[in-house]
Amino acid sequence: MSAIKKADQDKDLVVFDQMLAEVTKKDEEVKDEPASDDTAGNTAEPPPWPTGKPPIVLNSSRIWLARGSLTPEGEIQIKNITGRPVNDLNLTVVFYDHTTKTRNGTVTLPVATPTSPAFEANAARSLYFSCPNIVKSDHQLAVLILWKGRFLRELPVVKVN
């Protein structure tokens, strides 16, 4: 082996040993530091929720028009998916008649308001509602769920005998 190659290898080994010593020193410093509350995994706060995305997801729904009834009613179950409490949330339920292509009533569902308890993170909540107007039972009916005027879901009204 030539003297130049041997000198280069020795130089590389010295540099490698210095880098290894620095890394080892940093690892020991990290081990010696006490764990702070900010670095604990459970106390980390989730990132802020994007303002354009609905903070809930619809888990289940049941919308019906009972025989002999003139107003449809329903129940939906929603879940908070933001990872943090929601303090101001309203959903709008629009009763829609597909036969005549018209709205047949609107109801606002206050899920959480600044004066009410917050809708806790990952919590589920059931909401009951009924149509404020009389409908024709032989028409094809649906319910539209809106959040801040944005369409979330359309649900059919089931006619129960």
C-alpha positions in Angstrom: 0.0 0.0 0.0 1.4 3.4 -0.9 2.2 5.9 1.8 -0.3 8.4 0.4 -3.2 5.9 0.7 -2.2 4.9 4.2 -2.1 8.6 5.3 -5.6 9.2 3.7 -7.0 6.2 5.6 -5.5 7.3 8.9 -6.9 10.8 8.3 -10.3 9.4 7.6 -10.2 7.2 10.7 -9.3 10.3 12.9 -12.2 12.2 11.4 -14.6 9.3 11.9 -13.5 8.9 15.5 -14.1 12.6 16.1 -17.6 12.4 14.6 -18.4 9.3 16.6 -17.3 11.1 19.8 -19.5 14.1 19.1 -22.6 11.9 18.5 -21.9 9.9 21.6 -21.5 13.1 23.6 -24.9 14.4 22.3 -26.6 11.1 23.1 -25.4 11.3 26.7 -26.5 14.9 27.0 -30.0 14.0 25.8 -30.2 11.0 28.2 -29.2 13.2 31.2 -31.9 15.8 30.6 -35.1 15.3 32.5 -38.2 14.8 30.4 -40.2 18.0 30.2 -44.0 18.2 30.0 -43.8 19.6 26.5 -42.1 16.6 25.2 -44.5 14.1 26.7 -46.5 12.4 24.0 -49.9 12.8 25.6 -49.8 16.5 26.2 -49.0 17.5 22.6 -51.8 19.7 21.2 -53.0 18.7 17.8 -52.4 21.2 14.9 -55.2 23.7 14.2 -58.1 22.4 12.2 -58.4 23.8 8.7 -61.2 26.4 8.6 -62.6 25.1 5.3 -63.2 21.5 6.5 -66.2 20.4 8.5 -65.2 19.5 12.1 -67.6 16.6 12.2 -68.3 13.3 10.5 -71.8 11.8 10.2 -71.7 8.4 11.9 -75.3 7.3 11.4 -78.7 8.6 10.4 -82.3 7.6 10.5 -84.9 9.8 8.8 -88.5 8.7 8.6 -92.1 9.6 7.9 -94.5 7.5 10.0 -97.8 6.3 8.6 -100.4 8.9 9.2 -97.9 11.6 10.1 -97.6 14.8 8.2 -94.1 15.8 9.3 -90.9 13.8 8.7 -88.5 13.5 11.6 -85.0 12.2 12.0 -82.0 11.5 14.1 -78.3 11.8 13.2 -75.2 10.9 15.1 -72.1 13.0 14.6 -68.6 12.8 15.8 -66.0 15.6 16.4 -62.9 14.7 14.3 -60.8 17.8 15.1 -58.9 16.4 18.0 -59.9 19.5 20.1 -63.1 20.8 21.6 -65.5 22.7 19.3 -67.2 25.7 20.9 -69.3 27.1 18.0 -71.0 24.6 15.6 -74.4 24.7 13.9 -75.8 22.4 11.3 -78.7 23.2 9.0 -81.2 20.6 8.0 -83.2 21.3 4.9 -86.3 19.2 4.1 -86.5 18.8 0.3 -89.3 17.5 -1.8 -87.9 15.9 -5.0 -91.3 15.5 -6.5 -92.0 19.3 -6.7 -88.3 20.3 -6.6 -88.8 22.6 -3.6 -87.7 23.2 -0.1 -90.2 22.2 2.5 -88.6 23.7 5.6 -85.3 24.3 7.3 -84.2 23.6 10.9 -80.9 24.8 12.5 -79.3 22.4 14.9 -77.1 24.1 17.5 -74.5 21.4 18.3 -72.2 23.7 20.3 -72.5 27.4 21.1 -70.2 29.8 23.1 -72.7 29.7 26.0 -73.2 25.9 26.0 -70.7 23.1 26.9 -68.1 22.5 24.2 -68.4 19.5 21.8 -65.4 17.6 23.2 -62.7 16.1 21.0 -63.6 12.7 19.6 -67.0 12.8 21.2 -70.2 11.6 19.5 -73.5 13.3 19.8 -77.1 12.4 18.7 -79.3 15.2 17.3 -83.1 14.8 16.8 -85.1 17.0 14.5 -88.5 17.2 12.8 -89.8 19.1 9.8 -91.5 22.4 10.7 -94.0 22.1 7.8 -96.6 19.6 6.6 -95.5 17.3 3.7 -97.3 15.1 1.3 -96.6 11.4 2.1 -96.8 10.3 -1.6 -93.9 12.6 -2.6 -90.3 11.7 -2.8 -88.7 13.4 0.2 -85.1 13.9 1.4 -83.1 15.7 4.0 -80.0 17.8 3.2 -77.4 18.4 5.9 -75.4 21.6 5.6 -72.5 23.1 7.5 -71.9 26.9 7.1 -74.0 26.7 4.0 -71.9 23.9 2.5 -73.5 20.7 1.5 -72.4 17.7 3.6 -74.9 14.9 2.9 -78.3 14.1 1.4 -80.4 11.5 3.2 -83.7 9.9 2.0 -86.8 10.0 4.1 -88.0 6.5 4.7 -91.8 5.9 4.8 -92.6 3.7 7.8 -95.8 1.7 7.7 
